[in-house]
């Protein structure tokens, strides 16, 4: 009986060793990860992180977490409402064959003093927020810089607007 147990133990030990050797052979047989695959994985990881960052930043505008963003959105809406009233007045005057015309629709707003909008990327998020909240709007907010370097807020026809690369990226990755 002791022989049977020793024989069974020997067979079990041999099976274990054979199994371990078989696993090692499988690992050796698998080709090492290529540089291309590692590079693709890194690209995929960075694209995922970029998309998550854009999603987070855009959601900060869609569901403001700070009072600053709420105020910025309110300032943009006030400028938009003023623009609409000016445009309506001009359209009415034109219908009445008035010879007087408004030369410029440029608006001063607290947004014009914010570098993160005038020079930074935040205008893309604010503009896309505006378009999401006002899907029927026929105009898009833009900043205009005068010869003295001062910024003004204006609105251009939606058909004339050319989205920036960041706005295109947000539109295809987040809003699509």
TIVO-2410 file (N, C-alpha, C; in nm, 3 decimals):
# residues 176
REC num residu      c1      c2      c3 atome chaine
REC   1      X   0.081  -0.117   0.000     N      A
REC   1      X   0.000   0.000   0.000    CA      A
REC   1      X   0.086   0.125   0.000     C      A
REC   2      X   0.197   0.116   0.072     N      A
REC   2      X   0.289   0.228   0.075    CA      A
REC   2      X   0.347   0.251  -0.062     C      A
REC   3      X   0.367   0.140  -0.137     N      A
REC   3      X   0.419   0.154  -0.271    CA      A
REC   3      X   0.321   0.227  -0.360     C      A
REC   4      X   0.192   0.195  -0.345     N      A
REC   4      X   0.091   0.264  -0.425    CA      A
REC   4      X   0.090   0.414  -0.396     C      A
REC   5      X   0.101   0.448  -0.266     N      A
REC   5      X   0.100   0.589  -0.229    CA      A
REC   5      X   0.224   0.657  -0.285     C      A
REC   6      X   0.339   0.597  -0.274     N      A
REC   6      X   0.461   0.655  -0.330    CA      A
REC   6      X   0.450   0.668  -0.481     C      A
REC   7      X   0.394   0.566  -0.544     N      A
REC   7      X   0.378   0.570  -0.689    CA      A
REC   7      X   0.280   0.681  -0.727     C      A
REC   8      X   0.171   0.694  -0.654     N      A
REC   8      X   0.071   0.798  -0.681    CA      A
REC   8      X   0.133   0.936  -0.657     C      A
REC   9      X   0.213   0.948  -0.550     N      A
REC   9      X   0.278   1.076  -0.521    CA      A
REC   9      X   0.379   1.109  -0.630     C      A
REC  10      X   0.451   1.010  -0.676     N      A
REC  10      X   0.549   1.031  -0.781    CA      A
REC  10      X   0.481   1.075  -0.910     C      A
REC  11      X   0.371   1.011  -0.945     N      A
REC  11      X   0.297   1.048  -1.066    CA      A
REC  11      X   0.243   1.190  -1.052     C      A
REC  12      X   0.189   1.225  -0.934     N      A
REC  12      X   0.135   1.360  -0.911    CA      A
REC  12      X   0.247   1.463  -0.921     C      A
REC  13      X   0.362   1.435  -0.861     N      A
REC  13      X   0.475   1.528  -0.865    CA      A
REC  13      X   0.522   1.545  -1.009     C      A
REC  14      X   0.530   1.434  -1.082     N      A
REC  14      X   0.571   1.442  -1.221    CA      A
REC  14      X   0.471   1.524  -1.303     C      A
REC  15      X   0.342   1.504  -1.279     N      A
REC  15      X   0.238   1.579  -1.350    CA      A
REC  15      X   0.252   1.728  -1.323     C      A
REC  16      X   0.280   1.764  -1.198     N      A
REC  16      X   0.298   1.904  -1.163    CA      A
REC  16      X   0.416   1.964  -1.238     C      A
REC  17      X   0.529   1.893  -1.234     N      A
REC  17      X   0.647   1.943  -1.303    CA      A
REC  17      X   0.622   1.955  -1.452     C      A
REC  18      X   0.557   1.854  -1.509     N      A
REC  18      X   0.528   1.856  -1.652    CA      A
REC  18      X   0.435   1.972  -1.686     C      A
REC  19      X   0.339   1.996  -1.600     N      A
REC  19      X   0.245   2.106  -1.620    CA      A
REC  19      X   0.319   2.240  -1.616     C      A
REC  20      X   0.409   2.257  -1.518     N      A
REC  20      X   0.487   2.381  -1.507    CA      A
REC  20      X   0.575   2.400  -1.629     C      A
REC  21      X   0.640   2.293  -1.674     N      A
REC  21      X   0.724   2.301  -1.793    CA      A
REC  21      X   0.639   2.338  -1.915     C      A
REC  22      X   0.521   2.282  -1.923     N      A
REC  22      X   0.431   2.310  -2.034    CA      A
REC  22      X   0.391   2.458  -2.033     C      A
REC  23      X   0.361   2.513  -1.915     N      A
REC  23      X   0.326   2.655  -1.902    CA      A
REC  23      X   0.444   2.744  -1.943     C      A
REC  24      X   0.566   2.705  -1.900     N      A
REC  24      X   0.684   2.783  -1.937    CA      A
REC  24      X   0.706   2.779  -2.088     C      A
REC  25      X   0.683   2.663  -2.149     N      A
REC  25      X   0.696   2.652  -2.294    CA      A
REC  25      X   0.595   2.743  -2.365     C      A
REC  26      X   0.474   2.749  -2.312     N      A
REC  26      X   0.372   2.836  -2.372    CA      A
REC  26      X   0.416   2.982  -2.365     C      A
REC  27      X   0.469   3.022  -2.250     N      A
REC  27      X   0.516   3.160  -2.235    CA      A
REC  27      X   0.629   3.190  -2.332     C      A
REC  28      X   0.722   3.094  -2.346     N      A
REC  28      X   0.833   3.112  -2.438    CA      A
REC  28      X   0.785   3.112  -2.582     C      A
REC  29      X   0.684   3.033  -2.610     N      A
REC  29      X   0.634   3.023  -2.747    CA      A
REC  29      X   0.563   3.151  -2.789     C      A
REC  30      X   0.503   3.221  -2.693     N      A
REC  30      X   0.437   3.347  -2.726    CA      A
REC  30      X   0.544   3.449  -2.764     C      A
REC  31      X   0.518   3.516  -2.873     N      A
REC  31      X   0.617   3.613  -2.917    CA      A
REC  31      X   0.616   3.732  -2.822     C      A
REC  32      X   0.731   3.792  -2.804     N      A
REC  32      X   0.736   3.910  -2.717    CA      A
REC  32      X   0.653   4.022  -2.780     C      A
REC  33      X   0.601   4.108  -2.694     N      A
REC  33      X   0.516   4.217  -2.741    CA      A
REC  33      X   0.599   4.308  -2.831     C      A
REC  34      X   0.547   4.333  -2.949     N      A
REC  34      X   0.622   4.415  -3.044    CA      A
REC  34      X   0.619   4.562  -3.004     C      A
REC  35      X   0.715   4.635  -3.056     N      A
REC  35      X   0.721   4.778  -3.029    CA      A
REC  35      X   0.598   4.847  -3.084     C      A
REC  36      X   0.550   4.800  -3.199     N      A
REC  36      X   0.432   4.859  -3.261    CA      A
REC  36      X   0.310   4.842  -3.172     C      A
REC  37      X   0.298   4.723  -3.112     N      A
REC  37      X   0.183   4.698  -3.025    CA      A
REC  37      X   0.191   4.785  -2.900     C      A
REC  38      X   0.310   4.797  -2.844     N      A
REC  38      X   0.328   4.883  -2.727    CA      A
REC  38      X   0.296   5.028  -2.761     C      A
REC  39      X   0.341   5.072  -2.877     N      A
REC  39      X   0.315   5.209  -2.921    CA      A
REC  39      X   0.165   5.230  -2.942     C      A
REC  40      X   0.098   5.134  -3.003     N      A
REC  40      X  -0.047   5.145  -3.025    CA      A
REC  40      X  -0.122   5.150  -2.892     C      A
REC  41      X  -0.078   5.069  -2.796     N      A
REC  41      X  -0.141   5.071  -2.664    CA      A
REC  41      X  -0.124   5.207  -2.598     C      A
REC  42      X  -0.006   5.267  -2.612     N      A
REC  42      X   0.021   5.399  -2.557    CA      A
REC  42      X  -0.066   5.505  -2.626     C      A
REC  43      X  -0.080   5.495  -2.757     N      A
REC  43      X  -0.166   5.588  -2.831    CA      A
REC  43      X  -0.310   5.574  -2.785     C      A
REC  44      X  -0.357   5.453  -2.772     N      A
REC  44      X  -0.495   5.428  -2.727    CA      A
REC  44      X  -0.518   5.484  -2.587     C      A
REC  45      X  -0.420   5.466  -2.500     N      A
REC  45      X  -0.432   5.515  -2.362    CA      A
REC  45      X  -0.440   5.668  -2.362     C      A
REC  46      X  -0.354   5.732  -2.440     N      A
REC  46      X  -0.355   5.879  -2.445    CA      A
REC  46      X  -0.483   5.933  -2.508     C      A
REC  47      X  -0.531   5.867  -2.610     N      A
REC  47      X  -0.658   5.910  -2.671    CA      A
REC  47      X  -0.773   5.897  -2.572     C      A
REC  48      X  -0.773   5.790  -2.497     N      A
REC  48      X  -0.877   5.771  -2.395    CA      A
REC  48      X  -0.868   5.883  -2.290     C      A
REC  49      X  -0.745   5.912  -2.244     N      A
REC  49      X  -0.727   6.018  -2.144    CA      A
REC  49      X  -0.769   6.153  -2.199     C      A
REC  50      X  -0.738   6.180  -2.326     N      A
REC  50      X  -0.777   6.306  -2.390    CA      A
REC  50      X  -0.929   6.317  -2.397     C      A
REC  51      X  -0.993   6.211  -2.438     N      A
REC  51      X  -1.139   6.212  -2.447    CA      A
REC  51      X  -1.202   6.234  -2.310     C      A
REC  52      X  -1.148   6.169  -2.209     N      A
REC  52      X  -1.201   6.187  -2.073    CA      A
REC  52      X  -1.181   6.331  -2.025     C      A
REC  53      X  -1.067   6.391  -2.057     N      A
REC  53      X  -1.040   6.530  -2.019    CA      A
REC  53      X  -1.137   6.624  -2.091     C      A
REC  54      X  -1.159   6.604  -2.219     N      A
REC  54      X  -1.255   6.687  -2.294    CA      A
REC  54      X  -1.396   6.669  -2.239     C      A
REC  55      X  -1.432   6.547  -2.209     N      A
REC  55      X  -1.565   6.518  -2.154    CA      A
REC  55      X  -1.583   6.589  -2.019     C      A
REC  56      X  -1.481   6.584  -1.935     N      A
REC  56      X  -1.488   6.647  -1.804    CA      A
REC  56      X  -1.500   6.799  -1.818     C      A
REC  57      X  -1.416   6.856  -1.903     N      A
REC  57      X  -1.419   7.001  -1.920    CA      A
REC  57      X  -1.551   7.048  -1.981     C      A
REC  58      X  -1.603   6.974  -2.078     N      A
REC  58      X  -1.730   7.014  -2.138    CA      A
REC  58      X  -1.844   6.999  -2.037     C      A
REC  59      X  -1.840   6.895  -1.956     N      A
REC  59      X  -1.945   6.878  -1.856    CA      A
REC  59      X  -1.941   6.989  -1.752     C      A
REC  60      X  -1.823   7.050  -1.731     N      A
REC  60      X  -1.814   7.165  -1.640    CA      A
REC  60      X  -1.898   7.282  -1.692     C      A
REC  61      X  -1.917   7.290  -1.823     N      A
REC  61      X  -2.000   7.397  -1.881    CA      A
REC  61      X  -2.146   7.354  -1.887     C      A
REC  62      X  -2.171   7.229  -1.916     N      A
REC  62      X  -2.310   7.182  -1.924    CA      A
REC  62      X  -2.376   7.176  -1.787     C      A
REC  63      X  -2.299   7.142  -1.687     N      A
REC  63      X  -2.346   7.138  -1.549    CA      A
REC  63      X  -2.242   7.210  -1.463     C      A
REC  64      X  -2.250   7.345  -1.463     N      A
REC  64      X  -2.145   7.425  -1.397    CA      A
REC  64      X  -2.125   7.386  -1.251     C      A
REC  65      X  -1.998   7.370  -1.216     N      A
REC  65      X  -1.963   7.336  -1.078    CA      A
REC  65      X  -1.908   7.457  -1.005     C      A
REC  66      X  -1.879   7.563  -1.081     N      A
REC  66      X  -1.824   7.682  -1.019    CA      A
REC  66      X  -1.911   7.802  -1.055     C      A
REC  67      X  -1.909   7.900  -0.969     N      A
REC  67      X  -1.985   8.021  -0.994    CA      A
REC  67      X  -1.927   8.098  -1.113     C      A
REC  68      X  -1.795   8.090  -1.133     N      A
REC  68      X  -1.731   8.159  -1.245    CA      A
REC  68      X  -1.793   8.116  -1.379     C      A
REC  69      X  -1.810   7.987  -1.396     N      A
REC  69      X  -1.865   7.937  -1.522    CA      A
REC  69      X  -2.010   7.980  -1.536     C      A
REC  70      X  -2.086   7.974  -1.429     N      A
REC  70      X  -2.225   8.020  -1.434    CA      A
REC  70      X  -2.232   8.167  -1.474     C      A
REC  71      X  -2.145   8.249  -1.417     N      A
REC  71      X  -2.142   8.391  -1.451    CA      A
REC  71      X  -2.101   8.411  -1.597     C      A
REC  72      X  -2.005   8.334  -1.644     N      A
REC  72      X  -1.962   8.345  -1.783    CA      A
REC  72      X  -2.077   8.310  -1.878     C      A
REC  73      X  -2.150   8.205  -1.845     N      A
REC  73      X  -2.263   8.166  -1.928    CA      A
REC  73      X  -2.371   8.275  -1.926     C      A
REC  74      X  -2.395   8.330  -1.809     N      A
REC  74      X  -2.493   8.439  -1.797    CA      A
REC  74      X  -2.448   8.561  -1.876     C      A
REC  75      X  -2.320   8.596  -1.868     N      A
REC  75      X  -2.267   8.710  -1.944    CA      A
REC  75      X  -2.282   8.688  -2.094     C      A
REC  76      X  -2.258   8.566  -2.139     N      A
REC  76      X  -2.274   8.536  -2.281    CA      A
REC  76      X  -2.421   8.549  -2.321     C      A
REC  77      X  -2.511   8.500  -2.239     N      A
REC  77      X  -2.653   8.509  -2.272    CA      A
REC  77      X  -2.700   8.654  -2.272     C      A
REC  78      X  -2.649   8.736  -2.181     N      A
REC  78      X  -2.684   8.878  -2.181    CA      A
REC  78      X  -2.636   8.945  -2.310     C      A
REC  79      X  -2.515   8.914  -2.352     N      A
REC  79      X  -2.462   8.969  -2.476    CA      A
REC  79      X  -2.544   8.922  -2.595     C      A
REC  80      X  -2.582   8.795  -2.594     N      A
REC  80      X  -2.664   8.740  -2.703    CA      A
REC  80      X  -2.799   8.810  -2.709     C      A
REC  81      X  -2.863   8.829  -2.594     N      A
REC  81      X  -2.992   8.896  -2.590    CA      A
REC  81      X  -2.980   9.041  -2.640     C      A
REC  82      X  -2.874   9.110  -2.601     N      A
REC  82      X  -2.851   9.246  -2.649    CA      A
REC  82      X  -2.832   9.245  -2.801     C      A
REC  83      X  -2.752   9.153  -2.850     N      A
REC  83      X  -2.730   9.141  -2.994    CA      A
REC  83      X  -2.863   9.120  -3.066     C      A
REC  84      X  -2.947   9.031  -3.014     N      A
REC  84      X  -3.076   9.002  -3.078    CA      A
REC  84      X  -3.163   9.127  -3.082     C      A
REC  85      X  -3.163   9.204  -2.975     N      A
REC  85      X  -3.242   9.329  -2.972    CA      A
REC  85      X  -3.188   9.430  -3.072     C      A
REC  86      X  -3.056   9.442  -3.080     N      A
REC  86      X  -2.996   9.533  -3.178    CA      A
REC  86      X  -3.030   9.490  -3.320     C      A
REC  87      X  -3.020   9.362  -3.345     N      A
REC  87      X  -3.048   9.308  -3.478    CA      A
REC  87      X  -3.195   9.331  -3.514     C      A
REC  88      X  -3.283   9.310  -3.419     N      A
REC  88      X  -3.426   9.332  -3.442    CA      A
REC  88      X  -3.454   9.479  -3.473     C      A
REC  89      X  -3.392   9.569  -3.399     N      A
REC  89      X  -3.409   9.712  -3.423    CA      A
REC  89      X  -3.359   9.749  -3.561     C      A
REC  90      X  -3.246   9.697  -3.600     N      A
REC  90      X  -3.190   9.725  -3.733    CA      A
REC  90      X  -3.280   9.669  -3.843     C      A
REC  91      X  -3.332   9.549  -3.821     N      A
REC  91      X  -3.421   9.488  -3.921    CA      A
REC  91      X  -3.548   9.571  -3.936     C      A
REC  92      X  -3.601   9.621  -3.824     N      A
REC  92      X  -3.721   9.705  -3.827    CA      A
REC  92      X  -3.692   9.835  -3.901     C      A
REC  93      X  -3.577   9.895  -3.873     N      A
REC  93      X  -3.539  10.020  -3.941    CA      A
REC  93      X  -3.522   9.997  -4.090     C      A
REC  94      X  -3.467   9.885  -4.128     N      A
REC  94      X  -3.448   9.855  -4.270    CA      A
REC  94      X  -3.583   9.839  -4.341     C      A
REC  95      X  -3.678   9.777  -4.272     N      A
REC  95      X  -3.811   9.760  -4.330    CA      A
REC  95      X  -3.881   9.894  -4.348     C      A
REC  96      X  -3.848   9.990  -4.265     N      A
REC  96      X  -3.908  10.123  -4.273    CA      A
REC  96      X  -3.830  10.213  -4.368     C      A
REC  97      X  -3.738  10.154  -4.442     N      A
REC  97      X  -3.655  10.226  -4.539    CA      A
REC  97      X  -3.573  10.337  -4.475     C      A
REC  98      X  -3.530  10.314  -4.354     N      A
REC  98      X  -3.445  10.412  -4.286    CA      A
REC  98      X  -3.307  10.414  -4.351     C      A
REC  99      X  -3.249  10.531  -4.361     N      A
REC  99      X  -3.115  10.542  -4.417    CA      A
REC  99      X  -3.009  10.526  -4.310     C      A
REC 100      X  -3.050  10.530  -4.185     N      A
REC 100      X  -2.956  10.511  -4.074    CA      A
REC 100      X  -2.933  10.362  -4.053     C      A
REC 101      X  -2.807  10.327  -4.035     N      A
REC 101      X  -2.769  10.186  -4.014    CA      A
REC 101      X  -2.671  10.179  -3.897     C      A
REC 102      X  -2.673  10.068  -3.830     N      A
REC 102      X  -2.576  10.043  -3.723    CA      A
REC 102      X  -2.451   9.987  -3.786     C      A
REC 103      X  -2.338  10.048  -3.758     N      A
REC 103      X  -2.212  10.007  -3.821    CA      A
REC 103      X  -2.156   9.879  -3.759     C      A
REC 104      X  -2.167   9.865  -3.628     N      A
REC 104      X  -2.103   9.753  -3.561    CA      A
REC 104      X  -2.193   9.695  -3.454     C      A
REC 105      X  -2.185   9.566  -3.441     N      A
REC 105      X  -2.259   9.496  -3.337    CA      A
REC 105      X  -2.164   9.445  -3.227     C      A
REC 106      X  -2.046   9.499  -3.220     N      A
REC 106      X  -1.947   9.454  -3.121    CA      A
REC 106      X  -1.992   9.497  -2.981     C      A
REC 107      X  -1.983   9.402  -2.889     N      A
REC 107      X  -2.036   9.421  -2.753    CA      A
REC 107      X  -1.923   9.407  -2.653     C      A
REC 108      X  -1.923   9.495  -2.555     N      A
REC 108      X  -1.829   9.483  -2.444    CA      A
REC 108      X  -1.895   9.396  -2.337     C      A
REC 109      X  -1.821   9.300  -2.288     N      A
REC 109      X  -1.871   9.206  -2.188    CA      A
REC 109      X  -1.756   9.170  -2.095     C      A
REC 110      X  -1.786   9.129  -1.972     N      A
REC 110      X  -1.678   9.082  -1.885    CA      A
REC 110      X  -1.597   8.968  -1.946     C      A
REC 111      X  -1.658   8.893  -2.037     N      A
REC 111      X  -1.587   8.784  -2.104    CA      A
REC 111      X  -1.469   8.835  -2.185     C      A
REC 112      X  -1.480   8.959  -2.234     N      A
REC 112      X  -1.375   9.018  -2.318    CA      A
REC 112      X  -1.247   9.043  -2.241     C      A
REC 113      X  -1.254   9.039  -2.112     N      A
REC 113      X  -1.136   9.064  -2.028    CA      A
REC 113      X  -1.076   8.935  -1.974     C      A
REC 114      X  -1.129   8.823  -2.016     N      A
REC 114      X  -1.084   8.695  -1.967    CA      A
REC 114      X  -0.994   8.627  -2.071     C      A
REC 115      X  -0.865   8.618  -2.039     N      A
REC 115      X  -0.768   8.557  -2.131    CA      A
REC 115      X  -0.801   8.412  -2.162     C      A
REC 116      X  -0.860   8.341  -2.065     N      A
REC 116      X  -0.892   8.199  -2.091    CA      A
REC 116      X  -0.999   8.185  -2.199     C      A
REC 117      X  -1.073   8.293  -2.229     N      A
REC 117      X  -1.168   8.291  -2.340    CA      A
REC 117      X  -1.111   8.358  -2.464     C      A
REC 118      X  -1.050   8.474  -2.447     N      A
REC 118      X  -1.003   8.549  -2.563    CA      A
REC 118      X  -0.879   8.486  -2.626     C      A
REC 119      X  -0.792   8.430  -2.543     N      A
REC 119      X  -0.666   8.373  -2.594    CA      A
REC 119      X  -0.655   8.223  -2.569     C      A
REC 120      X  -0.735   8.171  -2.477     N      A
REC 120      X  -0.724   8.030  -2.440    CA      A
REC 120      X  -0.828   7.942  -2.509     C      A
REC 121      X  -0.840   7.821  -2.458     N      A
REC 121      X  -0.928   7.721  -2.518    CA      A
REC 121      X  -1.072   7.727  -2.469     C      A
REC 122      X  -1.097   7.798  -2.361     N      A
REC 122      X  -1.230   7.791  -2.300    CA      A
REC 122      X  -1.342   7.843  -2.389     C      A
REC 123      X  -1.311   7.930  -2.484     N      A
REC 123      X  -1.418   7.977  -2.573    CA      A
REC 123      X  -1.479   7.860  -2.649     C      A
REC 124      X  -1.402   7.763  -2.686     N      A
REC 124      X  -1.455   7.646  -2.757    CA      A
REC 124      X  -1.562   7.577  -2.672     C      A
REC 125      X  -1.537   7.560  -2.545     N      A
REC 125      X  -1.634   7.495  -2.456    CA      A
REC 125      X  -1.756   7.583  -2.435     C      A
REC 126      X  -1.734   7.714  -2.415     N      A
REC 126      X  -1.844   7.807  -2.394    CA      A
REC 126      X  -1.929   7.818  -2.520     C      A
REC 127      X  -1.865   7.825  -2.635     N      A
REC 127      X  -1.938   7.837  -2.762    CA      A
REC 127      X  -2.022   7.711  -2.786     C      A
REC 128      X  -1.964   7.593  -2.763     N      A
REC 128      X  -2.041   7.470  -2.783    CA      A
REC 128      X  -2.152   7.456  -2.680     C      A
REC 129      X  -2.129   7.505  -2.559     N      A
REC 129      X  -2.238   7.510  -2.460    CA      A
REC 129      X  -2.351   7.597  -2.514     C      A
REC 130      X  -2.315   7.716  -2.566     N      A
REC 130      X  -2.413   7.808  -2.621    CA      A
REC 130      X  -2.495   7.740  -2.731     C      A
REC 131      X  -2.428   7.671  -2.822     N      A
REC 131      X  -2.498   7.604  -2.931    CA      A
REC 131      X  -2.586   7.489  -2.882     C      A
REC 132      X  -2.543   7.422  -2.775     N      A
REC 132      X  -2.625   7.314  -2.719    CA      A
REC 132      X  -2.749   7.371  -2.650     C      A
REC 133      X  -2.732   7.481  -2.580     N      A
REC 133      X  -2.844   7.543  -2.506    CA      A
REC 133      X  -2.937   7.621  -2.597     C      A
REC 134      X  -2.887   7.665  -2.713     N      A
REC 134      X  -2.965   7.744  -2.808    CA      A
REC 134      X  -2.959   7.681  -2.946     C      A
REC 135      X  -3.017   7.564  -2.962     N      A
REC 135      X  -3.003   7.494  -3.090    CA      A
REC 135      X  -3.066   7.569  -3.208     C      A
REC 136      X  -3.158   7.660  -3.180     N      A
REC 136      X  -3.223   7.735  -3.287    CA      A
REC 136      X  -3.151   7.865  -3.321     C      A
REC 137      X  -3.043   7.895  -3.248     N      A
REC 137      X  -2.969   8.018  -3.274    CA      A
REC 137      X  -2.912   8.015  -3.416     C      A
REC 138      X  -2.920   8.129  -3.483     N      A
REC 138      X  -2.867   8.138  -3.619    CA      A
REC 138      X  -2.730   8.202  -3.620     C      A
REC 139      X  -2.682   8.240  -3.501     N      A
REC 139      X  -2.552   8.306  -3.488    CA      A
REC 139      X  -2.466   8.233  -3.386     C      A
REC 140      X  -2.337   8.260  -3.393     N      A
REC 140      X  -2.239   8.197  -3.304    CA      A
REC 140      X  -2.151   8.309  -3.245     C      A
REC 141      X  -2.121   8.301  -3.114     N      A
REC 141      X  -2.038   8.406  -3.054    CA      A
REC 141      X  -1.891   8.394  -3.097     C      A
REC 142      X  -1.831   8.509  -3.123     N      A
REC 142      X  -1.689   8.517  -3.158    CA      A
REC 142      X  -1.630   8.640  -3.090     C      A
REC 143      X  -1.500   8.637  -3.071     N      A
REC 143      X  -1.431   8.755  -3.022    CA      A
REC 143      X  -1.366   8.826  -3.139     C      A
REC 144      X  -1.375   8.959  -3.133     N      A
REC 144      X  -1.313   9.043  -3.235    CA      A
REC 144      X  -1.212   9.130  -3.162     C      A
REC 145      X  -1.095   9.143  -3.221     N      A
REC 145      X  -0.989   9.225  -3.160    CA      A
REC 145      X  -0.971   9.350  -3.245     C      A
REC 146      X  -0.975   9.467  -3.180     N      A
REC 146      X  -0.956   9.591  -3.256    CA      A
REC 146      X  -0.809   9.624  -3.269     C      A
REC 147      X  -0.780   9.733  -3.338     N      A
REC 147      X  -0.641   9.769  -3.364    CA      A
REC 147      X  -0.563   9.804  -3.238     C      A
REC 148      X  -0.633   9.834  -3.128     N      A
REC 148      X  -0.567   9.862  -3.001    CA      A
REC 148      X  -0.546   9.736  -2.917     C      A
REC 149      X  -0.589   9.623  -2.968     N      A
REC 149      X  -0.572   9.497  -2.896    CA      A
REC 149      X  -0.686   9.464  -2.801     C      A
REC 150      X  -0.789   9.549  -2.798     N      A
REC 150      X  -0.902   9.526  -2.709    CA      A
REC 150      X  -0.998   9.427  -2.775     C      A
REC 151      X  -1.054   9.337  -2.694     N      A
REC 151      X  -1.147   9.236  -2.745    CA      A
REC 151      X  -1.291   9.282  -2.727     C      A
REC 152      X  -1.375   9.246  -2.824     N      A
REC 152      X  -1.518   9.268  -2.819    CA      A
REC 152      X  -1.587   9.139  -2.856     C      A
REC 153      X  -1.708   9.123  -2.807     N      A
REC 153      X  -1.787   9.004  -2.839    CA      A
REC 153      X  -1.880   9.039  -2.954     C      A
REC 154      X  -1.886   8.951  -3.050     N      A
REC 154      X  -1.974   8.970  -3.164    CA      A
REC 154      X  -2.038   8.835  -3.195     C      A
REC 155      X  -2.133   8.836  -3.285     N      A
REC 155      X  -2.200   8.713  -3.326    CA      A
REC 155      X  -2.201   8.710  -3.477     C      A
REC 156      X  -2.160   8.595  -3.532     N      A
REC 156      X  -2.161   8.580  -3.677    CA      A
REC 156      X  -2.263   8.473  -3.715     C      A
REC 157      X  -2.305   8.478  -3.840     N      A
REC 157      X  -2.401   8.379  -3.889    CA      A
REC 157      X  -2.340   8.239  -3.876     C      A
REC 158      X  -2.422   8.146  -3.836     N      A
REC 158      X  -2.376   8.009  -3.814    CA      A
REC 158      X  -2.312   7.949  -3.939     C      A
REC 159      X  -2.364   7.985  -4.055     N      A
REC 159      X  -2.310   7.931  -4.180    CA      A
REC 159      X  -2.168   7.982  -4.208     C      A
REC 160      X  -2.134   8.097  -4.152     N      A
REC 160      X  -2.001   8.155  -4.174    CA      A
REC 160      X  -1.898   8.108  -4.072     C      A
REC 161      X  -1.945   8.045  -3.967     N      A
REC 161      X  -1.857   8.002  -3.859    CA      A
REC 161      X  -1.779   7.879  -3.900     C      A
REC 162      X  -1.650   7.884  -3.873     N      A
REC 162      X  -1.562   7.769  -3.898    CA      A
REC 162      X  -1.512   7.720  -3.762     C      A
REC 163      X  -1.559   7.603  -3.719     N      A
REC 163      X  -1.516   7.552  -3.589    CA      A
REC 163      X  -1.365   7.530  -3.584     C      A
REC 164      X  -1.308   7.556  -3.467     N      A
REC 164      X  -1.165   7.530  -3.447    CA      A
REC 164      X  -1.143   7.379  -3.441     C      A
REC 165      X  -1.019   7.338  -3.446     N      A
REC 165      X  -0.989   7.194  -3.439    CA      A
REC 165      X  -1.035   7.137  -3.305     C      A
REC 166      X  -1.024   7.216  -3.197     N      A
REC 166      X  -1.072   7.169  -3.067    CA      A
REC 166      X  -1.223   7.152  -3.068     C      A
REC 167      X  -1.294   7.246  -3.129     N      A
REC 167      X  -1.440   7.236  -3.136    CA      A
REC 167      X  -1.482   7.115  -3.220     C      A
REC 168      X  -1.410   7.089  -3.326     N      A
REC 168      X  -1.438   6.970  -3.408    CA      A
REC 168      X  -1.414   6.844  -3.327     C      A
REC 169      X  -1.305   6.843  -3.252     N      A
REC 169      X  -1.272   6.725  -3.171    CA      A
REC 169      X  -1.379   6.701  -3.064     C      A
REC 170      X  -1.422   6.807  -2.998     N      A
REC 170      X  -1.526   6.793  -2.896    CA      A
REC 170      X  -1.655   6.745  -2.960     C      A
REC 171      X  -1.688   6.802  -3.074     N      A
REC 171      X  -1.812   6.765  -3.143    CA      A
REC 171      X  -1.813   6.619  -3.185     C      A
REC 172      X  -1.700   6.569  -3.234     N      A
REC 172      X  -1.698   6.430  -3.280    CA      A
REC 172      X  -1.680   6.331  -3.166     C      A
REC 173      X  -1.605   6.367  -3.064     N      A
REC 173      X  -1.580   6.273  -2.955    CA      A
REC 173      X  -1.685   6.278  -2.845     C      A
REC 174      X  -1.738   6.396  -2.816     N      A
REC 174      X  -1.825   6.411  -2.701    CA      A
REC 174      X  -1.972   6.427  -2.742     C      A
REC 175      X  -1.998   6.508  -2.842     N      A
REC 175      X  -2.135   6.541  -2.878    CA      A
REC 175      X  -2.196   6.447  -2.981     C      A
REC 176      X  -2.115   6.367  -3.042     N      A
REC 176      X  -2.167   6.277  -3.149    CA      A
REC 176      X  -2.250   6.165  -3.094     C      A
***
